[in-house]
Amino acid sequence: MALISRGFRGRRRTDVDPARIPPGQYVVEGFPVLSAGPTPHVPLDQWTFTVRGAVGEPRTWSWEEFLALPSEAVHTDIHCVTKWTKLDTEWRGVSVDTLLGGVDASAGFVMAFCDGGYTTNLPLADVTGGHAWVAYEYDGKPLEPKHGGPARLLVPHLYFWKSAKWVRGLEVLDHDQPGFWENLGYHNRGDPWKEQRYWSD
Amino acid sequence: MERLAPRKTPLVWRVATVRDVRTESATARTIVFDVPDWPGHLPGQHVDIRLTAEDGYEAQRSYSIASPPADHALELTVELIDTGEVSPYLVEELQRGDQIELRGPIGGYFTWQPADGGPLVLLAGGSGLVPLMAMLRHRDASGATVPVSLLVSARALPALLYRDELSCRARDGVEVSYTLTREAPSGWTGWNRRVDAEMLRAVGADPQRRPLVYVCGPTGFVEHVAELLVGLGHDPHAIKTERFGPSGG
């Protein structure tokens, strides 16, 4: 039984379905920005997306080639480990299934790598099967740099640090290893519905 | 000097008791907590707070730690957000002797300790000063001598935090500058404009000095200042940022 905070009543939202809010989260209207350093700016003519590692020949797409891949519209709720949840967000991007098409699933894991040096690790099962995208549009417009543009990973069923901003590729691995925040005390998987915020959760 | 890694202590909820509260500005106060078995922290880290209403409704938010690791009590400085859910309770309701749940320390990147060296350039927007204050207090408490330049940007004079303490700390290699982005009182000797490149150079954010730069504040402040720093030629990896959104609580 949690400790009752004397005199605390809270400001409950009556306009949102509580079943859509993971434990410990609260709904925001804006789109908060979080990152560990300055926002990188890579010219689109120098941008590439690469799948490498345990995949045989690495594959690389230029920006134009990437935009020519089949894309999907994604309507989803997003949940940040810093407690905010944003409902009904609209994205467009390329399914990770498309990017990894044909990769040997026995490899098991991916590490997303990004401009600025950020990394995050994910089980292959969390980025395949229609669970993840590399998104380049938000709300019908090109994704803003501060929100991860030109392209970010979108893995909305996990806390949003897994949806790496400024993503430049996926390294397919046959073993798991912690990424940036996972090395700094955050949970290895980050399922918001299990409230897996920190390593010991 | 050995650099300490963030400790791997399980992040369990602890019952913290309010030892004292201090008014810091028209809209902020510091809450001093006794936390049994607090595992220690690094300057720059934060805690999660969990409040529970009588019917079981819960709200959680994160707050930066203001006190240095050597202090026996854990201090948080909380800025009131009118539309918030947790900050009005912490700033206006919580009293000495009350108990709340917290856990931490959290965050292992936006931290500084003497072994990291310097010089340090600390750039604060509003209550983004709080984790930077923990760094400055730790520098002094640990006897470190790295030069520090602190620039505090606030809307107006009544919003400035820790002003008396900062005027005492502004010696022996510590320089403190202010800019007010809205109204400044007559006789104001600090800047009276938004942070710009000239101001950053004037406070020692010169890439030739190879400083470690910490920027904390609202998103607009951090984005703006980090862009200016990169434009001045700072190594992006030497710039650490921490933001709190307008949606905070």
Boltz contact constraints between the chains, C-beta under 6 A:
constraints:
  - contact:
      token1: [A, 2]
      token2: [B, 52]
      max_distance: 6.0
  - contact:
      token1: [A, 3]
      token2: [B, 15]
      max_distance: 6.0
  - contact:
      token1: [A, 3]
      token2: [B, 101]
      max_distance: 6.0
  - contact:
      token1: [A, 4]
      token2: [B, 52]
      max_distance: 6.0
  - contact:
      token1: [A, 4]
      token2: [B, 54]
      max_distance: 6.0
  - contact:
      token1: [A, 5]
      token2: [B, 51]
      max_distance: 6.0
  - contact:
      token1: [A, 5]
      token2: [B, 52]
      max_distance: 6.0
  - contact:
      token1: [A, 5]
      token2: [B, 100]
      max_distance: 6.0
  - contact:
      token1: [A, 6]
      token2: [B, 98]
      max_distance: 6.0
  - contact:
      token1: [A, 7]
      token2: [B, 93]
      max_distance: 6.0
  - contact:
      token1: [A, 8]
      token2: [B, 51]
      max_distance: 6.0
  - contact:
      token1: [A, 8]
      token2: [B, 53]
      max_distance: 6.0
  - contact:
      token1: [A, 8]
      token2: [B, 89]
      max_distance: 6.0
  - contact:
      token1: [A, 9]
      token2: [B, 53]
      max_distance: 6.0
  - contact:
      token1: [A, 10]
      token2: [B, 53]
      max_distance: 6.0
  - contact:
      token1: [A, 10]
      token2: [B, 57]
      max_distance: 6.0
  - contact:
      token1: [A, 10]
      token2: [B, 59]
      max_distance: 6.0
  - contact:
      token1: [A, 10]
      token2: [B, 85]
      max_distance: 6.0
  - contact:
      token1: [A, 11]
      token2: [B, 85]
      max_distance: 6.0
  - contact:
      token1: [A, 24]
      token2: [B, 60]
      max_distance: 6.0
  - contact:
      token1: [A, 28]
      token2: [B, 247]
      max_distance: 6.0
  - contact:
      token1: [A, 30]
      token2: [B, 247]
      max_distance: 6.0
  - contact:
      token1: [A, 32]
      token2: [B, 245]
      max_distance: 6.0
  - contact:
      token1: [A, 32]
      token2: [B, 247]
      max_distance: 6.0
  - contact:
      token1: [A, 33]
      token2: [B, 219]
      max_distance: 6.0
  - contact:
      token1: [A, 33]
      token2: [B, 243]
      max_distance: 6.0
  - contact:
      token1: [A, 34]
      token2: [B, 243]
      max_distance: 6.0
  - contact:
      token1: [A, 36]
      token2: [B, 109]
      max_distance: 6.0
  - contact:
      token1: [A, 37]
      token2: [B, 236]
      max_distance: 6.0
  - contact:
      token1: [A, 37]
      token2: [B, 239]
      max_distance: 6.0
  - contact:
      token1: [A, 37]
      token2: [B, 241]
      max_distance: 6.0
  - contact:
      token1: [A, 38]
      token2: [B, 226]
      max_distance: 6.0
  - contact:
      token1: [A, 38]
      token2: [B, 230]
      max_distance: 6.0
  - contact:
      token1: [A, 38]
      token2: [B, 236]
      max_distance: 6.0
  - contact:
      token1: [A, 38]
      token2: [B, 239]
      max_distance: 6.0
  - contact:
      token1: [A, 82]
      token2: [B, 62]
      max_distance: 6.0
  - contact:
      token1: [A, 83]
      token2: [B, 60]
      max_distance: 6.0
  - contact:
      token1: [A, 84]
      token2: [B, 247]
      max_distance: 6.0
  - contact:
      token1: [A, 146]
      token2: [B, 223]
      max_distance: 6.0
  - contact:
      token1: [A, 184]
      token2: [B, 108]
      max_distance: 6.0
  - contact:
      token1: [A, 184]
      token2: [B, 109]
      max_distance: 6.0
  - contact:
      token1: [A, 185]
      token2: [B, 6]
      max_distance: 6.0
  - contact:
      token1: [A, 185]
      token2: [B, 108]
      max_distance: 6.0
  - contact:
      token1: [A, 198]
      token2: [B, 11]
      max_distance: 6.0
  - contact:
      token1: [A, 200]
      token2: [B, 10]
      max_distance: 6.0
  - contact:
      token1: [A, 200]
      token2: [B, 11]
      max_distance: 6.0
